Amino acid sequence: MRKILSLIFAFITTSVIAQNQISWQSLAAAERSAVLLNNSKSIIPLRDVKDLRIASIDLNFPNSTVFDSIAKKYWSLTAFRGDAISSGADFNSLHMKLKFFNLVVLKLSDQSSFNSNLMQFISDLESQSRLVIILSGKGENLARLDKVRSPIIWNRLQTEESASLSAQIMFGGIAAISRLNSNYSSLFKKGSGYTSKKIRLGYTSPEGVSLGKNFSSGIDNIVMEGIAAHSAPSAVILVAKDGKVIFNKAYGAHSYDGKNPAKLDDIYDMASVTKVTATTPSIMRLYDRKMIGLDSLISKYVATTRGIADKSDIRIKEALLHEAGYYPYIKFFELLKPGEMSTDSSAAYPIKVADGYFLRANYFDDVMWPVTLKSSGGTRGEFVYSDVSMYMLKELVEQVTHRRLNEYVLNEFYLPLGMQATGFLPRNRFDKSRIVPTTENDNWFRNMLVQGYVNDPGAAMAGGVQGHAGLFSTANDLAIYYQMLLNKGSYGGNQFFTPATVDLFTSRQSKVSTRGLGFARITEAEEKAGKGYPSQLAFGHSGYTGTYVWVDPKYNLVYICLTNRVYPDDNKTYGVSKVNLRAKVLDYVYEEIINAYNN
């Protein structure tokens, strides 16, 4: 009976939210109709998004909401409605509201009033800030913009797909290739137009990469089955292929009561995905810049390890491969003594581990780090998966960069890439309601709701920032980061790593396991299974909270699965789910791609 009720709950009340439903045929038609004009300075596609403060002004532009929603996948913007604006005074008032924006996107169409006041407004904007004009509808309107020198992205169609495409061209998710097929003015003549570059992820449908129209329903069925089996109350799945996001849906709700439906931009606790999305790329960057070597001793940088026999001669490469002989996992919460936790915040109890729950000051320095240094693990040279390795590498990164790990990765990687919601300590930046809870009782040391504070007790007790856990992110942000790795370190017109460094860290580097440097790869069991996937080029990582990232260069694939599988109490109430949602969806994706290749 309980199983039947669960199935009813899942299939009837589970919310499913998908990315804008894009018709492949309509998108292809919109792509043929899109023309980029006035781009001699190569302003389009936009680069260096972290420095942009974008205002998006709607002057009777059909499907403005679609344009903004796609644009927001690349960078944040503030929308202004100007449908009723026509007088000079109205435009002057609007102009005053734009003083803190350094890029204005003006959306026009056949329905816009191209009067002298609008022309003066455009002239004022061009003289004081960067301007991009998005125009849809009749080409005759181009003649009215003959004196404009800012980039214009024009599409004769006025559809959701053309609005989506214009946003993608602006950010480089799709390249502009078409030319004007008629003369519209002395400036905009037949044959006019610029070709732009694709430098970021695009957004399309499965048919856009030759997958069947039933691709989406297959994933739906697996995820719904998983939610019914209590694999997790929520999930966000993203699949990108050939540099295009072809599938992105949110399922279920933050908890099993269904009160807070999951959304595409929900923020999840990454758990051990932190290792390959924060700590490992930091090591990659330092290696790339020749600031460290993989054979360098960790003790060269982490001075307190120098006098310890089993730690003084450990090399960076050994820690990345989990072959350093470190202890696997230290249960720091078991070391807590009466009086070391408080329900009130103060100078004596500053470390917040949950709402209304605080740890005493200096606990990491006084207790956790000394215990870490004294810990001893397995045999050096054997593969023993260890969180301690990432504690060590986090200290190394901070010693070399002279910056905190959370600040370093935010400014070196996440913001330059356009990852708007990725980082440590999310409650300092985002509303609590947007962050998916991990547990109501972690059965370790927090018998309370944990939402926006890292689930891992060691990382929580260390202040929320550690090398093995503490990172939070969204599916779209992770797709950006892992597409950058799939691109051999390139994204958005910037090179974050050299191709050689990406290849080195993501390929097999161990004689005793199949792992790369920091990254998980195809296992021996998967090799023996003979499925034909994953390929030997694939890499990624899983996280304890129910997260999974996977990249397979052979299939030009990025797969992101975010769940809160440990909710509500780390399997104590419902037991271990019989549906491995993360792996089952990935298997399905592989099989669909391989079938498409074979047909």
N, C-alpha and C positions, 0 to 999 in steps of 0.2 A: 504493500500500500504506500509506504514512504517513497519508494522509487517512482510509482505512478504519479504521486503528488508532485514530486520533483520535476518529472517530465512535463506535467501540466503547467507548473510554474514557469519553467524555462521557455516553453514554446508559446505560451500565451502572454506572459508579462515581461519577458526579456525584451529590452529596448535594443534596437539595431539602428545605428546612425552611420551612414556612409558618406564618403567624399562626394562632392557634386557629381551626379550621374551624367557622365559625358558620353554622348553618342560618337562612336568612332567615325562613322560616315560623315556626320555633321562637323566634327572637328577637322576632318580631312578637307571638307569643303571650305571651312573657315580659314584653314592654313593656306589654301590656294588663293584666297581672296585678300589675305593680309599683306599690306605693303608698308615698309618702313621708309620714312622720308626724313630729310634734313638731319642725316646722321653722319656728316662728314667728319665730326670730331669723335666718332665711336662712343658716344655717351650711352647708347643702347648696345648691348645689355648693361644694366647698372652694375657697378662693381663697388667693393668696399661698403657693403650694406651697413656695417656696424656704425658708420658715421652719418647715416641718413636719418633725418626726421621728416617723415613723409606725410603730407596732407593730400587726401584724395577727395576732389570736389566733383560732385554730381550735378551737372546742369542738364537735366532731362535726358540722362543716358540710360537706355534700356539695359536691364540686367546688371545694374551697377553693383548690386549685392554679390553677384557671382564674381565679377571682376575683383572686388575687394577681398572676398573670401580666398580666392586663389593667390592674390598678391600677398596676403597675410601669411601664407605658407613660406614665403621667402623673407619677409621682414614686416615689422609692425607698421601700422599706419593709422591715421586719424581721419575718419570720414566726415565730410561736410555736405549737407544737402543744400542745393541752391536752386531748386526747381522754380521757386517763385521770384528769384532775383532777376531784375531787368534794369532798374534805374542805376544811375551813376552813384547815388548815395548808398544804395544797397551793396554795390560792388566795393565801394570804399570801406564800408563797415566789415565786409567779409575780408578784405585785404588786411585790415587791422588785426584780425584773428589769426593771421598766418605768419606773424612776425617770428615765431619760434621754430618754424619749419624751413629746412634748407632745400627741400624738393617738393614741388607742387605738381600733382597729377591732375590735369583738367580733362574731364570726360564729357564729350560733346556728341551730338547726334542730329538727325533730321529734325528732332523735336526741340532742339535748342534754338534760342533766339540770337542770331548772329548780328546784333545791332552794334552801334558805335560804342556803347558802354562796355559791351563784352570785349570789343577790340582794344579799347583803352586799358581794360583790366589785364588782358593778355600782354600788352606792351609794358605795363607796370611790372608784372610778374617777371618778364624776361629781363628787365633792367636790374632787378633786385635779388633774384634767386634762380635756381635751376627749375626748368619747366619741361614737362613731358605732356603732350596732348594725345589723348585717346579719342579717336573719331570713328563713328560708325554711321552707315547709311550712304546716301547718294554722294558720288564723287564730286558733284558740282559744288559741294560745300568746301572742298579744298581751295577753290578759287578765292573764297573769303578769307583764307588763311595764307594768302600769297606772300604777305610781308613777315610772317612768322619765321624765325630762324631756329627755334627749338625743335627737338625731335617730334615727329608725328607718327603714330601707329594707326593706320587707317584700315578699316575693313568695311566693305560694302554691305556685309550681312549684319543683321541686328539680332543675333541669337545668343543663347547662353554659351554655346561653344565658341562663338567669336569673341565674347567678352572674356572667357577663360583664356583663349589663345592670346589675346592682346596683353593680358597680365603676364603670361608666360614669356612672350617675346620681350617684354620690358625687362624681365629679370634673367633672361637667357635660358629658360626652361625649354624653349623651342627656338630654332633659328628662323629668322625672316629671310625668304628667298624670292618672293614674287615681285613683279614690277607693274607699274600702271599700264593698263591696256588702252587708255584713251588720253587725249589732251584735255586738261582741265584749266590750265592757266599758263602764263609765260614761264613760271617756275616749275609747275607740276605737269610735265609733259609725258607723253607716251614713252614708256621705257624707263621712266624715273623710278628710283628705289635703291635701297641698300640691302646688302646681305649681311646679316648679323651672325654671331656665333652662339652655339648652344654651350653654356658653361655651368648649368645647374640642372637639377632634376626637373623633368616635365611631368605632367599629369594627364593621363589618358585612361582608356578602358582596356580590358584584357584583349579585345579584338585588335587593338593597336599594335600588339606584338604577336599576332597570329595565334592567340589562344581562343578557345571556344567561348561562346556566349554563356555557357553553363558553368564556367570556371568559378564564378562568385558563389553560386548556390552550393557547390561542393564544399567550400570553406564554411559557409553558413551552417551546413548540416553538422560538420565536425565540431564547431565551436558550441553550437546549441546542445549537442550531445554532451560535451564536456561540462557545460554549466549545469545541465541536468544531473550529472554525476558528481557534482560538487568539486570539479577540478578547480574552479574559481568562480566568484560571483560576477567578475567582469573580465573583459579581454578587449584589447585593441590589436588588430592584425594589419600589417602593411606588407605589400609585396611590390618590389620595384624590379623591372627588367628592362635591359637595354637603355638605362638611364631615364626610365619613366616609371612613375608610380602608377601601377595598373589596378591596385586594389588597396583600399583603406577603409576599414569598418570598425566601429565600436559596438560591443555587445554587452548585454546585461546591465548591472548596476554596481555601485561601489560596495554594496552589501547585499545579502540574500533577501532583505526585506523589500528591495526594489525601489527604494525612495529616491535615490540619486542616480539616474541613468548615466551610464558611461558615455563619454564624449571623445571625439577624435583627438582633441588637444589635452586630454587628461594627463596629469603628471604622475608617473609611477616610480617607486623605489627600485633602483637598478640592481641592488645587491652586488653580486660578484661581476656583473657587467661593468662595474666601476673599474675593475682591474684592466680591462682592455679599452676603456673609453676615457680614462683619466690618467692612471698611473703609467700604463704601457706607452701611450703616445707621448707622455712627458719624457720618458726614457728615449723614445725614438727621436724626439726633437734634439735632445742633448747629444745623442750619438751622431745625428745628422750634422750637427754643428761642431763636431769633434771636441766637445766639452767633456765627454767621458768615453771610455772604451768598454766593450762588452767583457773583456778580460780584466778590467780594472777591479781592484778589491773594494768591496763595500766599505770596509773599515777605513779606507783612504778618506772617505767623506763622512761616515758615521763613526765619530771618534770613540764613543763609548763601547764599541764592539772590539776595539784593538787588543784588549788584554784578556779576551775570552777565547779559550782554545778552540772551541767548535764553531766560532764565528769570525775570528780575525782574518782568516784567509779565504772567505767565501767571495766568489766573483759574481759580478752583476748577472752574467749569463746564467749561472746556476740558479739564482733566485727566480729569474724569468721562466726557467724551465721546470721549476719546482723540484730541483735535484740538489738543493743545498743542505738537506738534512734538518731543516727547521721543523719545529713542532707544528702539526697540522692546524690546530685551532685551540686557543686558550679561552676557557670559560671565565672571563674576568668577573662576571656578575656573581660567581660563587665566592669571590674574595671579599664581597661587601660586608661591612661590619655595621652593627647598630649605630645609628646617628650619622651615617655617611650619605643618607638620602633625606630630602626634605620636601614638604609640599609648598614651601614658600621660597621665593627667589631672594637672594641677598648676596653680598660680597663673599660670604662664606659658602654659599651654595649657588654658583653662577651657571652651572652646566645643565641646560634644559634637555631632558631626554624624552619628555612627553608633556602634554598640557598639565600644568600643576604638579610637576615632578622634577626635582633638581638634585644633581650630584654635587658633592663638596668640591671645593676649589683644589686644583693641582693634583687631582687623582691620577691623571695619566703619568705625570712626572714622578709622583711619590710611589705609586703602586704598579700601574700597568707596564710602564717601560722597564723598570727593574725586573719584573716577573718575566717579561719578554726576553730580556738579556740572559736570564738564568735558565730559560726553558731549553730543553734538548729534545730532539725529535728522532727521525728515522736515520737510515744509513745514507750518508752522503753519496751521490751518484745514482741513487735510485729515485724513481718518480714517486714523490709523496706530496700530494696537493696541499699547499700550505698558505693560509692567510698571513702568517708571519712574514713570508717573503715580501708581501706588499707593504706591511708595516715598515720594513727595512727600506724598501725602494722609495716610499713616500718621504722618509727622512732624508734619503740621498737627494731626491729632487729638490727639496726645500733648501738643503745645504748648498747645492750648486747654483740654484737660481736666486737664492736669497729672497724668495717669495713663498707665501703659503700655497699649498697645492691647489686649493679651491680658487684662489685668485689667479694663479698661473694658467690653469686650463681654461678658465672663463675668458681671459683676455688673449691668450695665444691661439685658442682653437674655437671655442663655442661661438663667441660673438662674431669673429671674422667670418666664420662659416655661415652665419645666419641662424644658428641654433638658439632660438629665443627663450626657451624654457628649461634649458639644461644647466645643471650646476648642483653644488652642495647647498645645504641649509635652505631649502625652498620656502620655508615659512617666512624667511626674511624678505622674500621677493614676490610671493604670490598668495592669493587668497586661499585659505584652507580648503574651501569647497572644491577647488580645482584639483586637489591632490588626493589620490586614491589611498584609502587607509590600508594598512597591512594587517593589523590584528586588533582585536578588542582585549586580548589577553595573550601575551607572547609566551606564557608559561616559563619565562626565565626570571625577569625581575620587574615587569610592568604589567600589572593586572588592570589595564585601562586601555582606552582607545589610543592607538599609535597612528597618527595621521600627519605626515609632513616631517616626521622625525625618523631617522634611519632605523630600520627594523633590526639590523645586526647589533647585538648588545655591546660588543667591543667598540664598534665605530660610534655608537651613541654615547658611550661613556668617555670616549676620546674627544667629544665635542661635536660630533657629526661629520667630521672630515677625516677620512682615513684612506689608505691606499687600496684596501680590499673591498670597501663598501662605503656608502654615504652619498653616492651620486643619484640624482633624480633626473628624469627626462621624459620626453614624449616620443611617440612613434615617428612622427615626421622629422623631428630633430635627429633621431638616431639614423634615419634613412639618409639624411644629409651627410652625417659623419661617415657612415660606412660606404656610401657612394663615393666619397672622397678617397677612401682606401681602395675601392674598386678601380678608381681612376688613377691609381698609382700616385696618390698624394695630391692630386690637382682638383680644385673645385672653385667655382665662382671667379675664375680668372687668376687665382692665386695658387702657388705651389707650397703646400704645407709640409710635405716630406719629399725627398728624392725617390724616384721609382725604385732604386736599388735598396733603399732602406725599407720600403713597404714589402718588397719581395723577400728580403732577409728575415724580417720579423714574422711574416705570415706563412713562410714555408717551413717544412720539417727541419728542426735543428737539433734533435735529440737522437741518441743511439739506443735509448731505453724506453722511449715513448714516441708517439706520433706528433707530439706538440711542436708548435712554433714558439717564438720568444714572446711569452705572455698569452698568446692565442691558443685556443683549443682548435683541433683539426679533426679530420676523419679518424675514427678510432679503429683499432685492429678488428674489433667485432663487426664494425660496419664494412670494413674491407672484405672480411670473410663472408658476409651476408650475400655478396654478389648482386646487389640491386642495380649497380651501375651508377649509383650516386651515394653520397656526395663525391665530387671529384677530388683528386689529389691536390688541387689548388685551393680548396675551400677552407675557410677559417671563420671563427666566431667565438661565442662564449655564452654560457647560461648564468642565471642568477637565482639564488635560493628563493626569492619572493615570487618567482614565476615569470621571470623575464628571459628573453632569448634573442640573440642577434646572430645572423649567419650570412656569409658572403660566399658566393661561388663564381669565380671568374670564368670558369668554363661555360657556364650558362648565363653569364652577365646578370647575376641574380643578387638581390639584397632582400633578406627576409627579417622582419621584426615582429616579435610576439610579446606583448606586455599583458601580464595578468597579475592579480593579487591572490595567488593560489593559497597562501598561508592564512588567509582570512577564514574564520574569525579567530582561531586559536591554534594555528599550526597543526591542523589535521586531528585535533583531539575530539572535536564534535562529530565530524563526518568521516574520519578515517582517510586513508590514502586513496585518492581517486583511481578508478580503474581506467580512466581515459587520460592518456598523456597528451593533452591538448597541443602543447608546443610542438612535439615531435610529429604528431599525426598530421597536423596541418602542413608542416614542412614536407613530409613524405608526399602528401597529395599534390603540393605545388611542383615538386620535382617530377612526379609521374605525368602531370598534365603538360609540363614543358617538354619532356622527352617524347610523349605521344605526339605533340605538335611537330617536333623535329622529324619524327618518323613518318608522318602523313604528308 
